[in-house]
Amino acid sequence: MAEIKNYTLNFGPQHPAAHGVLRLVLELDGEVIERADPHIGLLHRATEKLAETRTYLQSVPYMDRLDYVSMMCNEHAYVMAIEKLLGVD
């Protein structure tokens, strides 16, 4: 029987309803990842464009919608970046 050296693996989304976050197509050589092809999902909906016409505070709810699995992580990163830009401790 022939031994399979390289194979392709679809990683994510974890649930059929979770279509929008991230999908990786991985090429593996045994247990070593040789290549990763990221597919950004449909949740990226021009958030930057929406935030252009809003204040920093008004933009916070849009960060929740970037990843419905871990909303607080996106909010936290956004707020930390804004605080750093404004020099707020």
DSSP file (Angstrom, degrees, kcal/mol; ACC not computed):
  #  RESIDUE AA STRUCTURE BP1 BP2  ACC     N-H-->O    O-->H-N    N-H-->O    O-->H-N    TCO  KAPPA ALPHA  PHI   PSI    X-CA   Y-CA   Z-CA
    1    1 A M              0   0    0      0, 0.0     2,-0.1     0, 0.0     0, 0.0   0.000 360.0 360.0 360.0 135.7    0.0    0.0    0.0
    2    2 A A        -     0   0    0      1,-0.1     2,-0.5     0, 0.0     0, 0.0  -0.413 360.0-127.8 -72.7 142.4    1.3    3.4   -1.0
    3    3 A E        -     0   0    0     -2,-0.1     2,-0.6     1,-0.0    -1,-0.1  -0.776  16.1-133.6 -92.4 132.0    2.2    5.8    1.8
    4    4 A I        +     0   0    0     -2,-0.5     3,-0.1     1,-0.2    26,-0.1  -0.745  27.9 173.2 -85.7 121.7    0.7    9.3    1.6
    5    5 A K        +     0   0    0     -2,-0.6    25,-1.3     1,-0.3     2,-0.4   0.910  63.8  30.8 -92.8 -56.0    3.4   12.0    2.2
    6    6 A N  E     +A   29   0A   0     23,-0.2     2,-0.3    21,-0.0    -1,-0.3  -0.827  67.2 166.3-107.2 142.5    1.6   15.3    1.5
    7    7 A Y  E     -A   28   0A   0     21,-2.0    21,-3.2    -2,-0.4     2,-0.4  -0.986  30.6-121.2-150.4 161.2   -2.0   16.0    2.1
    8    8 A T  E     -A   27   0A   0     -2,-0.3     2,-0.4    19,-0.2    19,-0.2  -0.851  24.8-169.4-106.9 138.0   -4.4   18.9    2.2
    9    9 A L  E     -A   26   0A   0     17,-3.0    17,-3.2    -2,-0.4     2,-0.6  -0.993  17.3-141.1-131.3 130.0   -6.5   19.7    5.3
   10   10 A N  E     -A   25   0A   0     -2,-0.4     2,-0.6    15,-0.2    15,-0.2  -0.810  20.0-164.9 -87.2 124.1   -9.4   22.1    5.7
   11   11 A F  E     +A   24   0A   0     13,-3.4    13,-2.7    -2,-0.6     3,-0.1  -0.937  37.2   3.7-116.0 111.5   -9.2   23.8    9.1
   12   12 A G        +     0   0    0     -2,-0.6     2,-0.1     1,-0.3    12,-0.1   0.037  49.1 110.3  83.4 164.2  -12.3   25.6   10.2
   13   13 A P        -     0   0    0      0, 0.0    -1,-0.3     0, 0.0     6,-0.1   0.693  51.0-154.3 -67.0 159.7  -15.0   26.8   10.5
   14   14 A Q  S    S+     0   0    0     -2,-0.1     5,-0.1    -3,-0.1    -2,-0.0   0.675  76.2  34.6 -79.3 -17.9  -15.9   24.4   13.3
   15   15 A H  S >  S-     0   0    0      3,-0.2     3,-1.8     1,-0.1    -1,-0.1  -0.991  80.0-122.6-138.3 143.3  -19.6   24.6   12.7
   16   16 A P  T 3  S+     0   0    0      0, 0.0     3,-0.1     0, 0.0    -1,-0.1   0.795 114.3  53.6 -57.4 -28.5  -21.6   24.8    9.4
   17   17 A A  T 3  S+     0   0    0      1,-0.2     2,-1.5     2,-0.1     3,-0.2   0.653  90.8  79.1 -79.7 -14.0  -23.3   28.0   10.7
   18   18 A A    <   +     0   0    0     -3,-1.8     3,-0.3     1,-0.2     4,-0.2  -0.511  54.8 141.2 -92.1  67.6  -19.9   29.6   11.4
   19   19 A H        +     0   0    0     -2,-1.5    23,-0.4     1,-0.2    -1,-0.2   0.566  57.4  54.0 -86.4 -10.0  -19.3   30.5    7.8
   20   20 A G  S    S+     0   0    0     21,-0.2    23,-1.3    -3,-0.2    21,-0.4   0.602  84.7  71.0-110.2  -8.8  -17.7   33.9    8.3
   21   21 A V  S    S-     0   0    0     -3,-0.3    20,-1.3     1,-0.2     2,-0.3   0.993 101.4 -43.8 -79.2 -75.5  -14.7   33.9   10.6
   22   22 A L  E     - B   0  40A   0     -4,-0.2     2,-0.4    18,-0.2    -1,-0.2  -0.974  41.5-168.0-160.3 141.1  -11.7   32.1    9.1
   23   23 A R  E     - B   0  39A   0     16,-1.7    16,-3.2    -2,-0.3     2,-0.4  -1.000  10.4-160.2-131.5 135.6  -10.9   29.0    7.1
   24   24 A L  E     -AB  11  38A   0    -13,-2.7   -13,-3.4    -2,-0.4     2,-0.7  -0.961   8.3-155.7-116.2 132.1   -7.4   27.7    6.5
   25   25 A V  E     -AB  10  37A   0     12,-2.1    12,-2.3    -2,-0.4     2,-0.4  -0.935  25.1-165.2-102.6 111.9   -6.4   25.3    3.8
   26   26 A L  E     -AB   9  36A   0    -17,-3.2   -17,-3.0    -2,-0.7     2,-0.6  -0.805  18.0-153.1-105.1 137.1   -3.3   23.6    5.1
   27   27 A E  E     -AB   8  35A   0      8,-2.7     7,-2.9    -2,-0.4     8,-1.4  -0.953  25.4-165.5-104.8 121.0   -0.8   21.5    3.1
   28   28 A L  E     -AB   7  33A   0    -21,-3.2   -21,-2.0    -2,-0.6     2,-0.5  -0.833  26.4-162.9-113.6 143.7    0.8   19.1    5.5
   29   29 A D  E >  S-AB   6  32A   0      3,-2.9     3,-1.7    -2,-0.4     2,-0.6  -0.884  80.1 -53.5-117.8  94.1    3.9   16.9    5.2
   30   30 A G  T 3  S-     0   0    0    -25,-1.3   -23,-0.1    -2,-0.5    -2,-0.0  -0.658 121.5 -23.3  70.0-118.7    3.3   14.4    8.0
   31   31 A E  T 3  S+     0   0    0     -2,-0.6     2,-0.5    -3,-0.1    -1,-0.2   0.325 118.8  99.5-103.3   5.9    2.6   16.7   11.0
   32   32 A V  E <  S-B   29   0A   0     -3,-1.7    -3,-2.9     1,-0.0     2,-0.6  -0.811  72.1-132.2 -97.9 129.1    4.5   19.7    9.6
   33   33 A I  E     +B   28   0A   0     -2,-0.5    -5,-0.2    -5,-0.2     3,-0.1  -0.705  26.1 176.7 -80.2 117.6    2.5   22.5    8.0
   34   34 A E  E     +     0   0A   0     -7,-2.9     2,-0.3    -2,-0.6    -6,-0.2   0.795  67.5   5.3 -88.5 -33.7    4.2   23.3    4.6
   35   35 A R  E     -B   27   0A   0     -8,-1.4    -8,-2.7     2,-0.0     2,-0.4  -0.993  57.2-160.8-153.9 142.7    1.7   25.9    3.5
   36   36 A A  E     -B   26   0A   0     -2,-0.3   -10,-0.2   -10,-0.2   -12,-0.0  -0.993   3.5-167.4-129.8 125.6   -1.3   27.7    4.9
   37   37 A D  E     -B   25   0A   0    -12,-2.3   -12,-2.1    -2,-0.4     2,-0.2  -0.907  16.0-151.8-112.9 102.4   -3.8   29.4    2.6
   38   38 A P  E     -B   24   0A   0      0, 0.0     2,-0.6     0, 0.0   -14,-0.2  -0.532   6.7-161.5 -79.0 139.5   -6.2   31.7    4.7
   39   39 A H  E     -B   23   0A   0    -16,-3.2   -16,-1.7    -2,-0.2     2,-0.3  -0.944  13.7-146.2-118.0 106.1   -9.7   32.4    3.5
   40   40 A I  E     -B   22   0A   0     -2,-0.6   -18,-0.2   -18,-0.2   -19,-0.1  -0.547  23.4-130.1 -73.7 134.7  -11.1   35.4    5.2
   41   41 A G    >   -     0   0    0    -20,-1.3     3,-0.8   -21,-0.4   -21,-0.2   0.086  24.5 -89.8 -79.8-170.2  -14.8   35.0    5.7
   42   42 A L  T 3  S+     0   0    0    -23,-0.4   -22,-0.1     1,-0.2   -21,-0.1   0.404 104.4  87.4 -84.4   1.3  -17.8   37.1    5.0
   43   43 A L  T 3   +     0   0    0    -23,-1.3     2,-1.3    23,-0.1    -1,-0.2   0.634  63.0  92.9 -77.5 -11.1  -17.8   38.9    8.3
   44   44 A H    <   +     0   0    0     -3,-0.8     2,-0.2   -24,-0.2    -1,-0.1  -0.697  52.7 165.0 -81.4  98.3  -15.4   41.5    7.0
   45   45 A R        -     0   0    0     -2,-1.3     5,-0.1    20,-0.0    -1,-0.1  -0.409  66.8 -75.7-119.0  55.5  -18.1   44.0    5.9
   46   46 A A  S  > S+     0   0    0     -2,-0.2     4,-2.0     1,-0.1     5,-0.2   0.889  70.8 161.8  58.3  42.8  -16.2   47.3    5.3
   47   47 A T  H  > S+     0   0    0      1,-0.2     4,-2.2     2,-0.2     5,-0.2   0.879  71.0  55.6 -61.2 -39.0  -15.9   48.0    9.0
   48   48 A E  H  > S+     0   0    0      1,-0.2     4,-1.0     2,-0.2    -1,-0.2   0.903 107.2  49.6 -61.7 -40.5  -13.1   50.5    8.4
   49   49 A K  H  > S+     0   0    0      1,-0.2     4,-0.5     2,-0.2     3,-0.5   0.899 110.7  49.7 -66.2 -40.4  -15.4   52.5    6.0
   50   50 A L  H >< S+     0   0    0     -4,-2.0     3,-0.8     1,-0.2    -1,-0.2   0.881 109.1  52.7 -64.0 -37.6  -18.2   52.5    8.6
   51   51 A A  H >< S+     0   0    0     -4,-2.2     3,-1.4     1,-0.2    -1,-0.2   0.693  91.7  76.0 -73.7 -18.3  -15.9   53.7   11.3
   52   52 A E  H 3< S+     0   0    0     -4,-1.0    -1,-0.2    -3,-0.5    -2,-0.2   0.826  99.9  41.9 -62.0 -30.9  -14.7   56.6    9.2
   53   53 A T  T << S+     0   0    0     -3,-0.8     2,-0.3    -4,-0.5    -1,-0.3   0.238 109.2  71.0-102.5  12.9  -17.9   58.5    9.8
   54   54 A R  S <  S-     0   0    0     -3,-1.4     2,-0.0     1,-0.1     5,-0.0  -0.851  82.0-105.6-126.6 161.9  -18.2   57.7   13.5
   55   55 A T     >  -     0   0    0     -2,-0.3     4,-1.2     1,-0.1    -2,-0.1  -0.296  41.8-101.4 -75.5 170.1  -16.4   58.6   16.7
   56   56 A Y  H  > S+     0   0    0      1,-0.2     4,-0.6     2,-0.2     3,-0.4   0.914 124.4  48.3 -58.4 -42.9  -14.1   56.2   18.4
   57   57 A L  H >4 S+     0   0    0      1,-0.2     3,-0.9     2,-0.2    -1,-0.2   0.877 108.6  52.8 -67.7 -38.1  -16.7   55.3   21.0
   58   58 A Q  H 34 S+     0   0    0      1,-0.2     4,-0.3     2,-0.1    -1,-0.2   0.722 104.2  58.9 -69.7 -20.3  -19.4   54.9   18.3
   59   59 A S  H >X S+     0   0    0     -4,-1.2     4,-0.9    -3,-0.4     3,-0.9   0.641  80.8  86.6 -83.6 -14.9  -17.2   52.4   16.4
   60   60 A V  H XX S+     0   0    0     -3,-0.9     3,-1.1    -4,-0.6     4,-0.8   0.893  83.8  54.9 -56.4 -45.2  -16.8   50.0   19.3
   61   61 A P  H >> S+     0   0    0      0, 0.0     4,-0.7     0, 0.0     3,-0.5   0.813 101.0  60.4 -61.3 -27.1  -20.0   47.9   18.5
   62   62 A Y  H <4 S+     0   0    0     -3,-0.9     3,-0.5    -4,-0.3     4,-0.3   0.805  95.3  62.2 -68.6 -27.2  -18.8   47.3   15.0
   63   63 A M  H X< S+     0   0    0     -3,-1.1     3,-1.0    -4,-0.9     4,-0.4   0.807  95.1  61.9 -67.9 -28.5  -15.8   45.5   16.4
   64   64 A D  H X< S+     0   0    0     -4,-0.8     3,-0.8    -3,-0.5    -1,-0.2   0.856  98.6  56.5 -61.2 -35.0  -18.1   42.9   17.9
   65   65 A R  T 3< S+     0   0    0     -4,-0.7     3,-0.3    -3,-0.5    -1,-0.2   0.521  86.9  77.3 -81.8  -5.0  -19.3   41.9   14.5
   66   66 A L  T <  S+     0   0    0     -3,-1.0     2,-0.3    -4,-0.3    -1,-0.2   0.820 115.0   9.8 -72.7 -29.5  -15.9   41.1   13.2
   67   67 A D    <   -     0   0    0     -3,-0.8     3,-0.4    -4,-0.4    -1,-0.3  -0.784  62.0-169.8-151.9 102.4  -15.8   37.8   15.0
   68   68 A Y  S    S+     0   0    0     -3,-0.3     3,-0.3    -2,-0.3    -3,-0.1   0.557  86.3  61.0 -74.9  -5.0  -19.0   36.5   16.7
   69   69 A V  S    S+     0   0    0      1,-0.2    -1,-0.2     2,-0.1     2,-0.2   0.862 121.2  17.5 -85.6 -39.6  -17.1   33.8   18.5
   70   70 A S  S  > S+     0   0    0     -3,-0.4     4,-1.1     1,-0.1     3,-0.5  -0.545  72.3 157.4-132.9  68.5  -14.8   36.0   20.5
   71   71 A M  H  > S+     0   0    0     -3,-0.3     4,-2.1     1,-0.2     3,-0.4   0.880  70.6  57.7 -62.0 -42.4  -16.3   39.5   20.4
   72   72 A M  H  > S+     0   0    0      1,-0.2     4,-2.7     2,-0.2    -1,-0.2   0.816  99.9  59.4 -63.7 -30.1  -14.6   40.8   23.5
   73   73 A C  H  > S+     0   0    0     -3,-0.5     4,-2.2     2,-0.2    -1,-0.2   0.917 107.8  44.9 -64.5 -42.1  -11.1   40.1   22.1
   74   74 A N  H  X S+     0   0    0     -4,-1.1     4,-2.4    -3,-0.4    -2,-0.2   0.915 114.0  48.9 -68.4 -42.4  -11.8   42.4   19.1
   75   75 A E  H  X S+     0   0    0     -4,-2.1     4,-2.8     1,-0.2     5,-0.2   0.934 111.9  49.7 -60.0 -45.6  -13.3   45.1   21.3
   76   76 A H  H  X S+     0   0    0     -4,-2.7     4,-2.5     1,-0.2    -2,-0.2   0.917 111.7  47.2 -61.7 -45.6  -10.3   44.9   23.7
   77   77 A A  H  X S+     0   0    0     -4,-2.2     4,-2.1     2,-0.2    -1,-0.2   0.907 113.8  48.5 -63.5 -41.9   -7.8   45.1   20.9
   78   78 A Y  H  X S+     0   0    0     -4,-2.4     4,-2.4     2,-0.2    -2,-0.2   0.943 113.5  45.6 -63.4 -48.9   -9.6   48.1   19.3
   79   79 A V  H  X S+     0   0    0     -4,-2.8     4,-2.7     1,-0.2     5,-0.2   0.891 112.0  51.7 -65.0 -39.5   -9.9   50.0   22.6
   80   80 A M  H  X S+     0   0    0     -4,-2.5     4,-2.1    -5,-0.2    -1,-0.2   0.902 110.4  49.2 -63.5 -39.6   -6.3   49.4   23.5
   81   81 A A  H  X S+     0   0    0     -4,-2.1     4,-2.3     2,-0.2    -2,-0.2   0.919 112.4  47.3 -65.1 -43.4   -5.1   50.7   20.1
   82   82 A I  H  X S+     0   0    0     -4,-2.4     4,-2.2     1,-0.2    -2,-0.2   0.920 111.9  50.3 -64.2 -43.8   -7.3   53.8   20.4
   83   83 A E  H  X>S+     0   0    0     -4,-2.7     5,-2.6     1,-0.2     4,-0.9   0.892 111.0  49.2 -61.9 -39.1   -6.0   54.4   24.0
   84   84 A K  H  <5S+     0   0    0     -4,-2.1     3,-0.4     3,-0.2    -1,-0.2   0.914 111.1  49.4 -66.9 -41.8   -2.4   54.1   22.9
   85   85 A L  H  <5S+     0   0    0     -4,-2.3    -2,-0.2     1,-0.2    -1,-0.2   0.867 115.4  44.0 -63.8 -36.0   -3.0   56.5   19.9
   86   86 A L  H  <5S-     0   0    0     -4,-2.2    -1,-0.2    -5,-0.2    -2,-0.2   0.562 111.7-119.8 -85.8  -8.7   -4.6   59.0   22.3
   87   87 A G  T  <5 +     0   0    0     -4,-0.9     2,-0.4    -3,-0.4    -3,-0.2   0.786  59.7 151.7  75.2  27.8   -1.9   58.6   25.0
   88   88 A V      <       0   0    0     -5,-2.6    -1,-0.3    -6,-0.2    -2,-0.1  -0.777 360.0 360.0 -93.5 133.4   -4.5   57.4   27.6
   89   89 A D              0   0    0     -2,-0.4    -1,-0.1    -5,-0.0    -5,-0.1   0.437 360.0 360.0 -95.2 360.0   -3.3   55.1   30.3
